[in-house]
């Protein structure tokens, strides 16, 4: 009789332990993924002009529940729907990781020359001013997201920046879009000047 009682108690205990383990597993899954979101905004907080350079203050505000990473960024001046002049925020860009519920502020100095051949009756050349960021998506792909900041005007007489007219500076990162998963194709001709490569002067791991 006592043996049957012990067997019954043991089976009940096993059931309780099993259900408790399942409950803990479900709670762990919920606390780690379900109910959590990827949310980040990037805002240009300031723009200063120094001759043909822009000094930008940029705030990366992560209001979500996961660490987010920005691996590159740049300024672009579109000349048509399919072409633009592009300039890196930093030649040796250090990836920026923003912890959940945290923010990081950075300053960037970007050389933005007039570039190209231009004719203008007003002695200035005005083009759209865009900023773009390469951001790691939840699935590991890299998405390039673009924000139009306004317009930039260069003087033809000396090629320096005369005016910045801003419209908006806030980018809400879209974590639902697809991204790039490969490094692309690279062709290096015999006449390639390696000293002109973007990262040729960078010292990584120092």
C-alpha positions as CSV (number, residue, x, y, z in Angstrom):
1,X,0.0,0.0,0.0
2,X,2.8,2.4,0.9
3,X,4.6,1.6,-2.3
4,X,1.6,2.5,-4.4
5,X,1.2,5.8,-2.5
6,X,4.9,6.6,-3.1
7,X,4.6,5.8,-6.8
8,X,1.5,8.0,-7.1
9,X,3.3,10.9,-5.3
10,X,6.4,10.4,-7.5
11,X,4.4,10.6,-10.8
12,X,2.6,13.7,-9.5
13,X,5.9,15.2,-8.6
14,X,7.2,14.4,-12.1
15,X,4.2,16.1,-13.7
16,X,4.6,19.2,-11.6
17,X,8.3,19.4,-12.5
18,X,7.5,18.9,-16.2
19,X,4.8,21.6,-16.2
20,X,7.1,24.0,-14.2
21,X,9.9,23.4,-16.7
22,X,7.5,24.2,-19.6
23,X,6.3,27.4,-17.9
24,X,9.9,28.5,-17.3
25,X,10.8,27.8,-21.0
26,X,7.7,29.8,-22.2
27,X,8.5,32.7,-19.9
28,X,12.1,32.7,-21.1
29,X,11.0,32.8,-24.7
30,X,8.5,35.6,-24.1
31,X,11.0,37.7,-22.1
32,X,13.7,37.4,-24.7
33,X,11.7,37.8,-27.9
34,X,7.9,38.2,-27.8
35,X,6.8,41.6,-26.8
36,X,10.1,43.2,-27.6
37,X,10.8,45.5,-30.6
38,X,13.5,47.0,-32.7
39,X,13.1,50.8,-32.5
40,X,15.7,53.4,-33.4
41,X,15.7,57.0,-34.6
42,X,18.7,58.9,-36.0
43,X,18.7,62.7,-36.0
44,X,21.2,65.3,-37.2
45,X,21.3,67.6,-34.2
46,X,23.6,70.2,-35.8
47,X,25.3,71.2,-39.1
48,X,28.2,73.7,-39.2
49,X,30.0,74.8,-42.3
50,X,33.8,75.2,-42.6
51,X,34.7,76.2,-46.2
52,X,33.9,73.1,-48.2
53,X,33.3,70.9,-45.1
54,X,30.3,70.0,-43.0
55,X,30.6,69.3,-39.3
56,X,27.6,67.2,-38.3
57,X,26.3,66.2,-34.9
58,X,24.3,63.0,-35.1
59,X,22.3,61.3,-32.3
60,X,21.5,57.6,-32.5
61,X,18.6,57.0,-30.1
62,X,17.7,53.3,-29.5
63,X,14.4,53.1,-27.8
64,X,14.0,49.4,-28.6
65,X,14.8,46.3,-26.7
66,X,17.8,45.1,-28.6
67,X,21.4,46.3,-29.3
68,X,21.5,48.0,-32.8
69,X,24.6,48.6,-34.9
70,X,25.4,51.2,-37.6
71,X,28.4,50.0,-39.7
72,X,28.8,53.0,-42.1
73,X,27.3,56.3,-43.2
74,X,27.7,59.0,-45.7
75,X,26.6,62.3,-47.4
76,X,25.2,62.2,-50.9
77,X,24.3,64.9,-53.4
78,X,22.0,63.4,-56.0
79,X,22.5,64.7,-59.5
80,X,19.7,62.5,-61.0
81,X,17.5,59.6,-60.1
82,X,20.3,57.2,-60.7
83,X,23.5,59.1,-59.8
84,X,25.0,61.2,-57.0
85,X,28.2,62.4,-55.5
86,X,29.0,60.5,-52.3
87,X,31.2,61.3,-49.3
88,X,31.8,59.1,-46.3
89,X,31.0,60.3,-42.8
90,X,34.4,58.9,-41.8
91,X,37.1,57.4,-44.0
92,X,37.9,55.0,-41.2
93,X,34.4,54.5,-40.0
94,X,34.2,52.7,-36.6
95,X,30.9,50.7,-36.3
96,X,28.5,52.2,-33.7
97,X,26.7,49.9,-31.3
98,X,23.8,51.4,-29.4
99,X,22.5,49.5,-26.3
100,X,18.8,49.0,-25.7
101,X,17.1,52.1,-24.2
102,X,20.3,54.1,-24.8
103,X,21.6,56.8,-27.1
104,X,25.0,57.7,-28.6
105,X,26.0,61.1,-30.0
106,X,28.8,61.5,-32.5
107,X,30.4,64.4,-34.5
108,X,31.5,63.9,-38.1
109,X,33.6,66.2,-40.3
110,X,32.8,65.6,-44.0
111,X,34.6,67.1,-47.0
112,X,31.9,68.0,-49.5
113,X,33.5,69.7,-52.5
114,X,31.6,71.3,-55.4
115,X,32.7,68.6,-57.9
116,X,31.9,68.4,-61.6
117,X,31.3,71.0,-64.3
118,X,28.5,73.5,-63.6
119,X,26.9,76.5,-65.2
120,X,24.6,78.7,-63.3
121,X,23.1,82.2,-63.8
122,X,23.1,82.8,-60.0
123,X,26.8,81.9,-59.6
124,X,25.8,79.1,-57.2
125,X,25.0,75.4,-57.6
126,X,22.2,74.0,-55.4
127,X,21.7,70.3,-55.0
128,X,19.7,68.0,-52.6
129,X,21.6,67.1,-49.4
130,X,21.1,63.5,-48.2
131,X,22.5,61.5,-45.4
132,X,22.5,57.7,-45.4
133,X,23.3,55.0,-42.9
134,X,24.2,51.3,-43.2
135,X,22.3,49.5,-40.4
136,X,22.3,45.8,-39.4
137,X,18.8,44.4,-39.6
138,X,17.4,41.8,-37.1
139,X,18.1,38.9,-39.6
140,X,21.8,40.0,-40.1
141,X,21.4,41.7,-43.4
142,X,22.6,45.3,-43.9
143,X,20.1,47.9,-45.0
144,X,21.1,51.4,-46.4
145,X,18.5,53.9,-45.2
146,X,18.4,57.5,-46.6
147,X,17.2,60.8,-45.3
148,X,16.9,64.0,-47.2
149,X,18.1,66.9,-45.0
150,X,17.4,69.8,-47.4
151,X,19.7,71.5,-50.0
152,X,23.3,72.6,-50.2
153,X,24.6,75.5,-52.3
154,X,28.2,75.9,-53.4
155,X,29.7,79.1,-54.9
156,X,31.0,78.7,-58.4
157,X,33.7,81.4,-57.8
158,X,35.6,79.5,-55.1
159,X,33.8,76.1,-54.8
160,X,33.0,76.7,-51.1
161,X,29.7,76.1,-49.4
162,X,27.5,79.2,-49.3
163,X,24.2,78.0,-47.8
164,X,22.5,75.0,-46.2
165,X,18.7,75.0,-46.2
166,X,17.3,72.3,-44.0
167,X,13.9,70.6,-44.2
168,X,14.0,67.6,-41.9
169,X,16.7,65.8,-40.0
170,X,14.9,62.8,-38.3
171,X,15.1,59.3,-39.7
172,X,13.0,56.6,-38.2
173,X,14.8,53.3,-39.0
174,X,12.7,50.8,-40.8
175,X,13.6,47.3,-39.4
176,X,11.1,45.6,-41.7
177,X,12.9,46.2,-45.0
178,X,15.2,43.8,-46.7
179,X,19.0,44.2,-46.8
180,X,22.2,43.0,-48.4
181,X,23.6,39.7,-47.4
182,X,26.7,39.5,-49.6
183,X,29.8,41.6,-50.1
184,X,29.2,42.1,-53.9
185,X,31.7,41.7,-56.8
186,X,35.1,43.4,-56.8
187,X,37.4,43.9,-59.8
188,X,41.0,45.1,-59.3
189,X,42.7,46.2,-62.5
190,X,46.5,46.1,-62.9
191,X,46.6,49.9,-62.8
192,X,44.7,50.2,-59.5
193,X,46.2,52.7,-57.1
194,X,46.0,51.0,-53.7
195,X,46.9,54.2,-51.9
196,X,43.6,55.7,-53.0
197,X,41.5,52.8,-51.5
198,X,39.2,54.0,-48.8
199,X,40.7,52.0,-45.9
200,X,44.3,52.1,-47.1
201,X,45.4,54.6,-44.3
202,X,43.3,53.1,-41.5
203,X,44.8,51.5,-38.5
204,X,42.5,48.8,-37.3
205,X,42.9,47.1,-33.9
206,X,45.3,49.9,-32.7
